[in-house]
Amino acid sequence: MIPPPPPPPAAHIFQPVLDRMPAPAHAPEAVALESALAAAHDVGHAIAVSSGTAALHTALVACGVTAGDEVLLPAATVMMVVAAVQAAHARPVFVESGALGSMDVTDLSAKIGPRTAAIIAVHLAGHCTGLSDVSDVAARHRIPLIEDACQAQGSRHRGRLAGTFGDVGCFSLKDGKIVAAGEGGYLLTDSAPIAERAAAYRTHWALPAAGIPAFTRLGRNYRLPELSAVLARHNLAGLEAALARRRAQAALLADLVGDVPGLCRIVPADGDEPNGYSAVWEITLPEPRAFAARLHQAGVPNSVGTFGLRAASAHPACQEMNPAACPAAEHAVDRLLAVLLLSVDTEQDLRERAEIIQREATTWNPLGGHPARPHPTASSFSTPTSSGTPSS
Ligand SMILES: Cc1ncc(COP(=O)(O)O)c(C=O)c1O
């Protein structure tokens, strides 16, 4: 049984905002959301912004990243993270990783150089594998750690909430996230100077920040609209119910698919408690990207087949950056099946998707002839080995 979704908002909760419009109201709803976010994560400060990408860009600026700096991030990432690094005029340096963003700490350490100004850890599908090892490396080298927890609201690593390990945690409120508001985002930090700089940058540097007077730098309008703040606060109150539902949906889909040749379920690494953002497998069938695309066509939305997820080091949009290859991450992402889940997905929806996955996997035969046999290797490829090297 999947627990029910949290109750939808009643229209009247938006009325106070509508009543105040169009007079400028100094964002009381965003301020109330920030207090609720800080309390829910037990951190000192939350800053509401207009998107997850804006949160990442703002975090980079607030951590002091400037033109010509290098930012280390996993090769297995979404393009929005690369876009944020580029918006900060920094150079992305991709690190070998598992398919869900777990960085190889040996490669990470090797790529730290005099221009390294920040590390971004990305928790794809809500998995935070190896996060404490990455955090240790960042601390040892005194490099700010930014977590992209956009897909990891409510996930835990070693008992601690995703987004609270780094100097800053960044989140998206886009539809489909565990706490959503249509669009939007937020940052979490325990550092007062980072919080001040982030708040100032978010609103055209109209606020003084950590010894920097107001209006002496250029910033952005990355403010979260007040109506979205109301919706986000309502949905944040339902976080535990939303988490319970998403985790149950992910577990049910995995159970319904069961043991299918050519699909190897990715189980959380020790100490990881994902939020159930997606149900995840490694595809060991031939032509895995084509298989993911086929599943999308057949009605199973997934990150490679639906959104063309590809390791950033091999992504066409990154080629002008001349990135170094990260073959392990590229191989792992090509074999990733991360099935997208939404709170509205019913048990019946999941049964239908499971049947499609089973049918397509057992009949997959991209090369003609007899149905192809899966490769014999099965691995938990999101899990780094003791040296931090992701197995693949
Ligand atoms: C891992 C990750 N990072 C960043 C983003 C960017 O968030 P937004 O779309 O709110 O800008 C997303 C959103 O989908 C995401 O999943």
The ligand as an SDF file (V2000), in Angstrom:
LIG
                    3D

 16 16  0  0  0  0  0  0  0  0999 V2000
   20.1000   17.6550   -9.6550 C   0  0  0  0  0  0  0  0  0  0  0  0
   19.4900   18.9440  -10.1230 C   0  0  0  0  0  0  0  0  0  0  0  0
   20.2270   20.0660  -10.0710 N   0  0  0  0  0  0  0  0  0  0  0  0
   19.7410   21.2420  -10.4670 C   0  0  0  0  0  0  0  0  0  0  0  0
   18.4610   21.3660  -10.9410 C   0  0  0  0  0  0  0  0  0  0  0  0
   17.9770   22.7000  -11.3970 C   0  0  0  0  0  0  0  0  0  0  0  0
   16.8220   23.1020  -10.7310 O   0  0  0  0  0  0  0  0  0  0  0  0
   15.7940   24.1130  -11.4420 P   0  0  0  0  0  0  0  0  0  0  0  0
   15.1640   23.3890  -12.5680 O   0  0  0  0  0  0  0  0  0  0  0  0
   14.8380   24.4830  -10.3700 O   0  0  0  0  0  0  0  0  0  0  0  0
   16.6020   25.2760  -11.9170 O   0  0  0  0  0  0  0  0  0  0  0  0
   17.6400   20.2300  -11.0220 C   0  0  0  0  0  0  0  0  0  0  0  0
   16.2500   20.3640  -11.5160 C   0  0  0  0  0  0  0  0  0  0  0  0
   15.5980   19.7070  -12.1440 O   0  0  0  0  0  0  0  0  0  0  0  0
   18.1830   18.9920  -10.6190 C   0  0  0  0  0  0  0  0  0  0  0  0
   17.4400   17.8630  -10.6830 O   0  0  0  0  0  0  0  0  0  0  0  0
  1  2  1  0
  2  3  1  0
  2 15  2  0
  3  4  2  0
  4  5  1  0
  5  6  1  0
  5 12  2  0
  6  7  1  0
  7  8  1  0
  8  9  2  0
  8 10  1  0
  8 11  1  0
 12 13  1  0
 12 15  1  0
 13 14  2  0
 15 16  1  0
M  END
$$$$
